Amino acid sequence: MLLETKVVASLAALETGLLVIPLPLGAKTLPRAAVEIDKQLHGRLTKLLVEEKLTGKEGESAWLTADGASKIRKILLLGTGVKAFTAGAARRFAATVLGQTRALKAADTALLLPETLGSPLREVAAAVSEGARLGDYRFLKYKEVEAKKRADREPKILQLLLANKKLVLTAERGLEDGELNARATIFARDLVNEPASVTTPKYLVGVAETIAAADPKRLSLKILEKDQLQELGLGGLLAVARGSDEPPYLIHLTYKPAGKPRKHLALVGKGLTFDSGGLSLKPSDSMEDMKIDMAGAAAMLGVMSVIAELAPDIEVHGIAGVCENMPSGKAVRPGDVVKTMSGKTVEILNTDAEGRVTLADTLHYALQLKPDQIVDLATLTGACMTALGQEVAGVLANSKPLAAKIMNCAAAAGELLWQLPLQPEYADSLKSRVADLKNISGTRYGGAITAGLFLKEFVGDAPWAHLDIAGPAWAEKESVPHQPLGGTGFGVRTMIKLIQSL
């Protein structure tokens, strides 16, 4: 979507097909910022508010034609559902605005920002830019007719109308922030939404090559192929990949700032481009959306696609072991024992608990870089979805400060996280009679926690956090306005906030 955003600080200078005026919850009168517009329309906005009995509920709306009274052609009163126009409210609100613009057949739209905001202006402006772009996103690559119809009604411009000219620069910076965040999220969404026949391990290698080539001064790329993986002893990744004709790879992108980095962050993504379950084969209906099992790697690549533009003064490593989990005569078998890069052995009792086995190697690989923090994102367990539903990701961490920082970053980014405990008593369930660990606990309870405890074995003493994004990585219903059906790019915006906060 090519959407231009800009700031206007004068009603007289505004020219738009549609002006959207946010109504706070419980509104009985027009917002103060809309009074001048109402005067130009001889009170028609107030009349519309009263006649339609608008109260500011989310999605509640009414519109009128401006009848040539200005360079504004249509005006829409749209409920926000909240009393304070915070960044979170702005993100949800803006996600509905372009849909309304399409419905009213306007070529462009403008949003009147309330004079009193519930969050700093830059954050609100960023949220508007994010929400509009993310809410209007649709993956239509394979629906050509629908894509053409939608393109014919594509809004081209989104303007912010401010009451204070002194705040224009702040708002413009916010719009730039939001555009970058949305672009990174959409980058990840596109990867997740592609069929697994397209987004193969080799395809993700090509994506990483494109990212690195965009800024060779600050970005570098190392790709480990099968022979190199064997030489380094990444037995977990190799074991999971054994049943597939697609060879495995380890992707290692590195961003280095111009000066000496203050800190080093390792960002690890689970990269199963398709998960059939292996010989512990999934039922067919459970396989239908298993192209999403690389959503953690997609989130990492989304972040790395904009890291040079973010230009943080920390060094960031983006790492993913990418492979397929398929059944064949070569596939790893239940009961097999594999040796990981760390030297620890793992008894494979269920080949469908493969993500943690690949992450055992990629996390230990990241540990060798001596980062200050390690964060991994993975569509890891159905147990996390059972506990938290489809819209909330679980966080497990060996560092309270890192977990708290990630939770704060997620709240600012509008992504839902909930911390789960790494209960040490549960670790006994991962003890194997024939190896150092087994890859499933043997109990039906606490699966997200035992998976986290398994991963903890491979990060040493490094501050580490694990985000189980199995639920929110894929939207089966449009319950969040800025999150249409399909891949969501969950975690990208939280990780960007984290990088900016370290």
BAKEVO-465009 format. One line per field, with one value per residue (C-alpha): residue number from 1; residue in three letters; x, y, z negated. Coordinates in nm, 3 decimals. Each point is the difference from the previous one (the first is absolute). Example, Ala and Ser with C-alpha at 12.3 -4.5 7.8 and 13.67 -1.06 7.14 Angstrom:
num <- [1/2]
residu <- [ALA/SER]
c1 <- [1.230/0.137]
c2 <- [-0.450/0.344]
c3 <- [-0.780/0.066]
END
This chain:
num <- [1/2/3/4/5/6/7/8/9/10/11/12/13/14/15/16/17/18/19/20/21/22/23/24/25/26/27/28/29/30/31/32/33/34/35/36/37/38/39/40/41/42/43/44/45/46/47/48/49/50/51/52/53/54/55/56/57/58/59/60/61/62/63/64/65/66/67/68/69/70/71/72/73/74/75/76/77/78/79/80/81/82/83/84/85/86/87/88/89/90/91/92/93/94/95/96/97/98/99/100/101/102/103/104/105/106/107/108/109/110/111/112/113/114/115/116/117/118/119/120/121/122/123/124/125/126/127/128/129/130/131/132/133/134/135/136/137/138/139/140/141/142/143/144/145/146/147/148/149/150/151/152/153/154/155/156/157/158/159/160/161/162/163/164/165/166/167/168/169/170/171/172/173/174/175/176/177/178/179/180/181/182/183/184/185/186/187/188/189/190/191/192/193/194/195/196/197/198/199/200/201/202/203/204/205/206/207/208/209/210/211/212/213/214/215/216/217/218/219/220/221/222/223/224/225/226/227/228/229/230/231/232/233/234/235/236/237/238/239/240/241/242/243/244/245/246/247/248/249/250/251/252/253/254/255/256/257/258/259/260/261/262/263/264/265/266/267/268/269/270/271/272/273/274/275/276/277/278/279/280/281/282/283/284/285/286/287/288/289/290/291/292/293/294/295/296/297/298/299/300/301/302/303/304/305/306/307/308/309/310/311/312/313/314/315/316/317/318/319/320/321/322/323/324/325/326/327/328/329/330/331/332/333/334/335/336/337/338/339/340/341/342/343/344/345/346/347/348/349/350/351/352/353/354/355/356/357/358/359/360/361/362/363/364/365/366/367/368/369/370/371/372/373/374/375/376/377/378/379/380/381/382/383/384/385/386/387/388/389/390/391/392/393/394/395/396/397/398/399/400/401/402/403/404/405/406/407/408/409/410/411/412/413/414/415/416/417/418/419/420/421/422/423/424/425/426/427/428/429/430/431/432/433/434/435/436/437/438/439/440/441/442/443/444/445/446/447/448/449/450/451/452/453/454/455/456/457/458/459/460/461/462/463/464/465/466/467/468/469/470/471/472/473/474/475/476/477/478/479/480/481/482/483/484/485/486/487/488/489/490/491/492/493/494/495/496/497/498/499/500/501/502]
residu <- [MET/LEU/LEU/GLU/THR/LYS/VAL/VAL/ALA/SER/LEU/ALA/ALA/LEU/GLU/THR/GLY/LEU/LEU/VAL/ILE/PRO/LEU/PRO/LEU/GLY/ALA/LYS/THR/LEU/PRO/ARG/ALA/ALA/VAL/GLU/ILE/ASP/LYS/GLN/LEU/HIS/GLY/ARG/LEU/THR/LYS/LEU/LEU/VAL/GLU/GLU/LYS/LEU/THR/GLY/LYS/GLU/GLY/GLU/SER/ALA/TRP/LEU/THR/ALA/ASP/GLY/ALA/SER/LYS/ILE/ARG/LYS/ILE/LEU/LEU/LEU/GLY/THR/GLY/VAL/LYS/ALA/PHE/THR/ALA/GLY/ALA/ALA/ARG/ARG/PHE/ALA/ALA/THR/VAL/LEU/GLY/GLN/THR/ARG/ALA/LEU/LYS/ALA/ALA/ASP/THR/ALA/LEU/LEU/LEU/PRO/GLU/THR/LEU/GLY/SER/PRO/LEU/ARG/GLU/VAL/ALA/ALA/ALA/VAL/SER/GLU/GLY/ALA/ARG/LEU/GLY/ASP/TYR/ARG/PHE/LEU/LYS/TYR/LYS/GLU/VAL/GLU/ALA/LYS/LYS/ARG/ALA/ASP/ARG/GLU/PRO/LYS/ILE/LEU/GLN/LEU/LEU/LEU/ALA/ASN/LYS/LYS/LEU/VAL/LEU/THR/ALA/GLU/ARG/GLY/LEU/GLU/ASP/GLY/GLU/LEU/ASN/ALA/ARG/ALA/THR/ILE/PHE/ALA/ARG/ASP/LEU/VAL/ASN/GLU/PRO/ALA/SER/VAL/THR/THR/PRO/LYS/TYR/LEU/VAL/GLY/VAL/ALA/GLU/THR/ILE/ALA/ALA/ALA/ASP/PRO/LYS/ARG/LEU/SER/LEU/LYS/ILE/LEU/GLU/LYS/ASP/GLN/LEU/GLN/GLU/LEU/GLY/LEU/GLY/GLY/LEU/LEU/ALA/VAL/ALA/ARG/GLY/SER/ASP/GLU/PRO/PRO/TYR/LEU/ILE/HIS/LEU/THR/TYR/LYS/PRO/ALA/GLY/LYS/PRO/ARG/LYS/HIS/LEU/ALA/LEU/VAL/GLY/LYS/GLY/LEU/THR/PHE/ASP/SER/GLY/GLY/LEU/SER/LEU/LYS/PRO/SER/ASP/SER/MET/GLU/ASP/MET/LYS/ILE/ASP/MET/ALA/GLY/ALA/ALA/ALA/MET/LEU/GLY/VAL/MET/SER/VAL/ILE/ALA/GLU/LEU/ALA/PRO/ASP/ILE/GLU/VAL/HIS/GLY/ILE/ALA/GLY/VAL/CYS/GLU/ASN/MET/PRO/SER/GLY/LYS/ALA/VAL/ARG/PRO/GLY/ASP/VAL/VAL/LYS/THR/MET/SER/GLY/LYS/THR/VAL/GLU/ILE/LEU/ASN/THR/ASP/ALA/GLU/GLY/ARG/VAL/THR/LEU/ALA/ASP/THR/LEU/HIS/TYR/ALA/LEU/GLN/LEU/LYS/PRO/ASP/GLN/ILE/VAL/ASP/LEU/ALA/THR/LEU/THR/GLY/ALA/CYS/MET/THR/ALA/LEU/GLY/GLN/GLU/VAL/ALA/GLY/VAL/LEU/ALA/ASN/SER/LYS/PRO/LEU/ALA/ALA/LYS/ILE/MET/ASN/CYS/ALA/ALA/ALA/ALA/GLY/GLU/LEU/LEU/TRP/GLN/LEU/PRO/LEU/GLN/PRO/GLU/TYR/ALA/ASP/SER/LEU/LYS/SER/ARG/VAL/ALA/ASP/LEU/LYS/ASN/ILE/SER/GLY/THR/ARG/TYR/GLY/GLY/ALA/ILE/THR/ALA/GLY/LEU/PHE/LEU/LYS/GLU/PHE/VAL/GLY/ASP/ALA/PRO/TRP/ALA/HIS/LEU/ASP/ILE/ALA/GLY/PRO/ALA/TRP/ALA/GLU/LYS/GLU/SER/VAL/PRO/HIS/GLN/PRO/LEU/GLY/GLY/THR/GLY/PHE/GLY/VAL/ARG/THR/MET/ILE/LYS/LEU/ILE/GLN/SER/LEU]
c1 <- [0.000/0.143/-0.140/0.137/-0.040/0.045/-0.090/-0.217/-0.023/-0.262/-0.359/0.015/0.288/-0.176/-0.126/-0.138/-0.270/-0.090/0.063/-0.038/-0.085/0.055/-0.282/0.101/-0.213/-0.294/0.022/-0.302/0.156/0.257/0.369/0.138/0.227/-0.305/-0.188/0.152/-0.095/-0.354/-0.025/0.097/-0.275/-0.256/-0.042/-0.066/0.253/-0.169/-0.334/0.139/0.137/-0.336/-0.221/0.208/0.022/0.375/0.170/0.355/-0.027/0.270/-0.102/-0.309/-0.010/-0.191/0.110/-0.105/0.104/0.165/-0.192/0.292/0.038/0.371/0.257/-0.131/-0.250/-0.135/0.020/-0.033/-0.070/0.148/-0.012/0.327/-0.142/0.224/0.003/0.374/0.161/0.306/0.247/-0.185/-0.335/0.152/0.139/-0.339/-0.181/0.230/-0.037/-0.369/0.051/0.124/-0.283/-0.244/0.188/-0.049/-0.367/-0.063/0.196/0.245/0.340/0.168/-0.075/0.096/-0.024/-0.065/0.212/-0.163/0.169/0.035/0.173/0.042/0.354/0.286/-0.071/0.288/-0.130/-0.357/0.115/0.208/-0.299/-0.221/0.253/0.037/-0.371/-0.099/0.257/-0.045/-0.378/-0.015/0.241/-0.129/0.204/-0.147/0.293/-0.202/-0.336/0.065/-0.359/-0.055/0.343/-0.081/-0.336/0.163/0.280/-0.255/-0.134/0.339/0.017/0.315/0.044/-0.061/0.034/0.009/-0.173/0.153/-0.122/0.353/0.253/0.288/-0.056/0.031/0.358/-0.082/-0.299/0.203/0.262/-0.276/-0.139/0.348/0.032/-0.333/0.077/0.322/-0.171/-0.284/0.238/0.197/-0.320/-0.137/0.334/-0.050/-0.370/0.078/0.252/-0.245/-0.288/0.192/-0.058/0.267/0.078/0.126/0.149/0.248/0.320/0.190/-0.252/0.060/0.373/-0.072/-0.206/0.290/0.238/-0.225/-0.014/0.378/0.061/-0.211/0.266/0.328/0.183/-0.206/-0.149/0.182/-0.125/0.132/-0.181/0.091/-0.088/-0.039/0.371/0.082/-0.286/0.142/0.350/-0.125/-0.213/-0.351/-0.148/-0.344/-0.062/0.140/-0.215/-0.324/0.091/0.092/-0.339/-0.024/0.146/0.056/0.344/0.027/0.187/0.096/-0.053/0.213/-0.054/0.210/-0.063/0.286/-0.035/0.251/0.165/0.081/-0.322/-0.125/-0.160/-0.045/-0.343/-0.064/-0.344/-0.083/-0.299/-0.141/0.012/-0.204/-0.125/-0.244/-0.078/-0.176/0.088/0.255/-0.060/-0.222/-0.225/-0.256/-0.366/-0.066/-0.208/0.281/0.242/-0.203/0.163/0.342/0.163/-0.011/0.257/0.268/-0.177/0.278/0.262/-0.229/-0.022/0.379/0.039/-0.262/0.198/0.327/-0.155/-0.024/0.282/0.236/-0.269/-0.062/0.377/0.025/0.336/-0.006/0.115/-0.285/0.032/-0.299/0.021/-0.227/0.045/-0.226/-0.124/-0.309/-0.132/-0.116/-0.058/0.213/0.225/0.280/-0.199/0.097/-0.190/-0.165/0.259/0.300/0.264/0.159/0.302/-0.044/0.261/0.033/0.105/-0.323/-0.192/-0.375/-0.227/-0.264/-0.325/-0.230/0.122/-0.277/0.180/0.263/0.022/0.172/0.254/0.098/0.002/0.234/0.266/-0.080/-0.015/0.335/0.143/-0.122/0.158/0.344/-0.027/0.001/-0.305/-0.127/-0.351/-0.156/-0.365/-0.169/-0.339/-0.163/-0.336/0.092/-0.293/-0.371/0.009/0.069/-0.309/-0.202/0.118/-0.016/-0.220/0.074/0.077/0.247/0.361/0.179/0.330/0.242/0.332/0.297/0.038/-0.263/0.132/-0.003/-0.348/-0.131/0.157/-0.155/-0.341/0.023/0.111/-0.289/-0.251/0.139/-0.011/-0.358/0.091/-0.141/0.243/-0.038/0.288/0.004/0.231/0.306/-0.099/0.320/-0.193/-0.136/0.350/0.003/-0.260/0.260/0.252/0.070/0.115/0.229/0.102/0.056/-0.352/-0.313/-0.187/-0.342/-0.087/-0.218/-0.283/-0.293/0.032/0.210/0.126/0.096/0.200/0.183/0.085/0.147/0.198/0.136/0.122/0.152/0.248/0.170/0.047/0.246/0.001/-0.084/-0.310/-0.259/-0.370/-0.217/-0.320/-0.240/-0.200/-0.194/-0.336/0.036/0.231/-0.309/-0.341/-0.296/-0.247/0.018/-0.035/0.262/-0.061/0.365/0.040/-0.184/-0.022/0.323/0.354/0.022/0.372/-0.037/0.308/0.158/-0.113/0.082/0.352/0.048/-0.105/0.237/0.293/-0.077/-0.021/0.323]
c2 <- [0.000/0.336/0.252/0.349/0.156/0.366/0.264/0.306/0.269/0.224/-0.077/0.252/-0.196/-0.335/-0.156/-0.353/-0.231/-0.102/0.159/-0.239/0.148/-0.236/-0.002/-0.098/-0.245/0.173/0.302/0.231/0.285/0.030/-0.005/0.349/-0.037/-0.051/0.315/0.221/-0.256/-0.013/0.379/-0.011/-0.256/0.211/-0.256/-0.300/-0.217/0.067/-0.078/-0.328/-0.095/0.058/-0.152/-0.318/-0.025/-0.059/-0.081/-0.080/-0.378/-0.173/-0.023/0.223/0.245/0.255/0.219/0.296/0.174/0.335/0.157/0.205/0.195/-0.081/-0.216/-0.291/-0.212/-0.235/0.001/-0.310/-0.012/-0.327/-0.142/-0.090/-0.217/0.172/0.327/0.066/-0.011/-0.202/-0.163/-0.330/0.161/0.189/-0.323/-0.174/0.310/0.061/-0.363/0.065/0.335/-0.124/-0.254/0.287/0.194/-0.285/-0.037/0.370/-0.015/0.271/0.010/0.130/0.069/0.228/-0.060/0.282/-0.065/0.094/0.290/-0.205/-0.335/-0.290/-0.075/0.216/0.142/-0.183/-0.334/0.079/0.107/-0.318/-0.209/0.170/-0.076/-0.362/-0.061/0.135/-0.207/-0.319/0.019/0.047/-0.287/-0.301/-0.283/-0.017/-0.129/-0.302/0.181/0.213/0.112/0.111/0.164/0.205/0.111/0.101/0.186/0.203/0.129/0.045/0.306/0.190/0.257/0.009/0.344/0.096/0.330/0.166/0.299/0.111/0.093/-0.033/-0.377/-0.077/-0.130/-0.230/-0.143/-0.048/-0.198/-0.213/-0.075/-0.107/-0.229/-0.161/-0.048/-0.185/-0.219/-0.086/-0.075/-0.245/-0.166/-0.033/-0.146/-0.278/-0.040/-0.055/-0.273/-0.183/0.027/-0.152/-0.374/-0.231/-0.104/0.356/0.083/-0.287/0.009/0.105/0.279/0.142/-0.007/0.215/0.239/0.037/0.063/0.279/0.159/-0.008/0.136/0.309/0.144/-0.191/0.257/-0.080/-0.340/-0.327/-0.354/-0.345/-0.305/-0.344/-0.284/-0.368/-0.088/0.295/-0.087/-0.351/0.133/0.228/-0.278/0.146/-0.347/0.119/0.211/-0.272/-0.269/0.192/0.073/-0.360/-0.107/0.281/0.038/0.368/0.055/0.191/0.326/0.227/0.370/0.250/0.367/0.256/0.372/0.214/0.372/0.256/0.040/-0.246/-0.183/0.057/-0.345/-0.319/-0.159/-0.341/-0.032/-0.363/-0.119/-0.350/-0.080/-0.311/0.086/-0.291/-0.233/-0.324/-0.142/-0.235/-0.368/0.112/0.122/0.271/-0.053/0.160/0.287/0.084/0.027/0.253/0.309/-0.144/0.235/0.240/-0.196/0.239/0.306/0.049/0.009/0.228/0.241/0.001/0.069/0.273/0.177/-0.044/0.138/0.344/-0.017/0.220/0.271/-0.026/0.044/-0.103/0.031/-0.368/-0.304/-0.231/-0.359/-0.155/-0.379/-0.278/-0.368/-0.067/-0.340/-0.214/-0.276/-0.277/-0.378/-0.233/-0.300/0.237/0.182/0.009/-0.269/0.000/-0.148/0.140/0.192/0.309/0.196/0.378/0.270/0.048/-0.362/-0.088/-0.297/-0.004/-0.303/0.064/-0.150/0.205/0.133/0.262/0.176/0.103/0.377/-0.023/-0.244/0.247/0.287/-0.197/0.041/0.353/0.130/-0.163/0.144/0.344/-0.056/-0.036/0.362/0.110/0.228/0.212/-0.137/-0.280/0.013/-0.271/0.001/-0.330/-0.152/-0.264/-0.158/-0.058/-0.002/0.374/0.052/-0.214/0.217/0.345/-0.030/0.107/0.367/-0.006/-0.123/-0.155/0.130/-0.218/0.139/-0.064/0.377/0.207/0.335/-0.127/-0.147/0.325/0.205/-0.223/0.022/0.380/0.007/-0.224/0.224/0.302/-0.190/-0.117/-0.372/-0.222/-0.197/-0.186/-0.133/-0.368/-0.140/-0.215/-0.227/-0.193/-0.293/-0.080/-0.061/-0.355/-0.096/0.060/-0.251/-0.293/-0.349/-0.020/0.363/0.331/0.117/-0.116/0.230/-0.042/-0.005/-0.311/0.191/0.179/0.296/0.317/-0.061/0.361/0.014/-0.330/0.107/0.319/-0.201/-0.214/0.312/0.140/-0.289/0.151/0.368/-0.035/0.300/0.257/0.213/-0.166/0.027/-0.229/0.120/-0.282/0.162/-0.308/0.172/0.358/-0.079/-0.090/0.168/-0.228/0.283/0.377/0.074/0.279/0.278/0.027/-0.377/-0.149/-0.374/-0.192/0.072/0.285/0.075/-0.031/0.092/0.229/0.326/-0.123/-0.092/0.338/0.168/-0.226/0.088/0.369/-0.035/-0.190]
c3 <- [0.000/0.106/-0.247/-0.038/-0.344/-0.081/-0.260/0.054/-0.268/0.159/0.080/0.283/0.158/-0.023/0.319/-0.027/0.122/-0.355/-0.338/-0.294/-0.340/-0.298/-0.257/-0.353/-0.194/-0.165/0.230/-0.020/0.194/0.275/-0.096/-0.050/0.303/0.224/-0.107/0.271/0.267/-0.136/0.022/0.367/0.053/-0.188/-0.280/0.223/-0.187/-0.332/0.158/0.139/-0.342/-0.166/0.270/0.027/-0.382/0.016/-0.331/0.109/-0.009/0.204/0.366/-0.043/0.291/0.206/0.288/0.210/0.318/-0.055/0.291/0.127/-0.325/0.007/0.176/-0.207/0.191/-0.271/-0.380/-0.215/-0.374/-0.126/-0.353/-0.170/-0.278/-0.258/-0.190/0.045/0.344/-0.099/0.240/-0.039/0.076/0.295/0.146/-0.015/0.123/0.296/0.106/0.069/0.170/0.337/0.011/-0.045/0.267/0.245/-0.094/0.061/0.328/-0.101/0.167/-0.314/-0.363/-0.287/-0.373/-0.244/-0.308/-0.332/-0.178/-0.318/0.044/-0.240/0.123/0.132/0.345/0.169/-0.130/0.110/0.347/0.031/-0.104/0.260/0.273/-0.118/-0.047/0.340/0.185/-0.202/-0.001/0.374/0.070/0.194/0.151/0.350/0.203/0.111/0.036/0.306/0.067/-0.360/-0.008/0.310/-0.137/-0.326/0.178/0.193/-0.335/-0.166/-0.229/0.092/-0.277/-0.376/-0.157/-0.367/-0.077/-0.307/-0.196/-0.097/0.270/-0.248/-0.019/0.371/-0.017/-0.292/0.185/0.318/-0.190/-0.147/0.345/0.112/-0.304/0.075/0.367/-0.087/-0.261/0.238/0.287/-0.214/-0.123/0.354/0.111/-0.257/0.087/0.367/-0.085/-0.227/0.247/0.291/0.061/-0.136/0.357/0.051/-0.339/-0.012/-0.207/0.314/0.062/-0.349/0.070/0.307/-0.211/-0.244/0.291/0.128/-0.345/-0.039/0.350/-0.074/-0.235/0.028/-0.217/-0.309/0.080/0.057/0.058/-0.078/0.137/-0.138/0.236/-0.083/0.004/-0.224/-0.235/-0.031/-0.061/-0.280/-0.148/0.037/-0.038/-0.110/0.310/0.225/-0.162/0.050/0.365/0.078/0.136/0.255/0.347/-0.085/-0.154/-0.330/-0.052/-0.283/0.077/-0.194/0.080/-0.188/-0.035/-0.130/-0.078/0.125/-0.340/-0.275/-0.096/-0.355/-0.017/0.197/0.055/0.156/0.157/0.078/0.204/0.042/0.372/0.079/0.349/-0.020/-0.288/0.087/-0.342/0.155/-0.075/-0.290/0.279/-0.068/0.099/0.339/-0.140/-0.241/0.293/0.198/-0.149/-0.078/0.247/-0.297/-0.199/0.122/-0.142/-0.255/0.276/0.204/-0.296/-0.031/0.373/-0.019/-0.272/0.187/0.318/-0.165/-0.254/0.203/0.022/-0.374/-0.042/-0.367/-0.172/-0.100/0.196/0.102/0.117/0.181/-0.004/0.126/0.068/0.300/0.112/0.062/-0.228/0.233/-0.020/0.212/-0.031/-0.100/-0.267/-0.365/-0.192/-0.343/-0.232/0.190/-0.193/0.158/-0.115/0.005/0.058/-0.377/-0.042/-0.181/0.134/0.056/0.020/0.266/-0.128/0.221/0.334/-0.006/-0.288/0.251/-0.047/-0.337/0.150/0.275/-0.250/-0.227/0.267/0.112/-0.358/-0.081/0.322/-0.113/-0.342/0.163/0.116/-0.367/0.029/-0.286/0.059/0.203/0.105/0.204/0.171/0.084/0.087/-0.254/-0.185/0.027/-0.380/0.000/0.214/-0.243/-0.287/0.161/0.308/0.355/-0.057/-0.290/0.016/-0.295/-0.136/-0.196/-0.114/-0.227/-0.052/-0.179/0.135/0.360/-0.038/-0.150/0.279/0.266/-0.166/-0.003/0.364/0.101/-0.178/0.187/0.330/-0.049/-0.013/-0.275/-0.220/-0.328/-0.206/-0.097/-0.269/0.067/-0.286/-0.089/-0.150/0.346/0.140/-0.140/0.260/0.273/-0.139/0.231/-0.093/0.306/0.073/-0.175/0.088/0.176/0.234/-0.165/-0.365/-0.009/-0.169/0.159/-0.239/0.018/0.352/0.071/-0.323/0.053/0.355/-0.144/-0.256/0.284/0.185/-0.320/0.005/0.306/-0.091/-0.288/-0.233/0.268/-0.068/0.222/0.079/0.207/0.170/0.083/0.282/0.110/-0.056/0.126/0.295/0.205/-0.009/0.068/-0.059/0.025/-0.370/0.011/0.258/0.103/0.029/0.300/0.067/0.045/-0.108/-0.249/-0.024/-0.377/-0.197/0.259/-0.160/-0.351/0.110/0.166/-0.326/-0.191/0.225/-0.042/-0.379/-0.068]
END
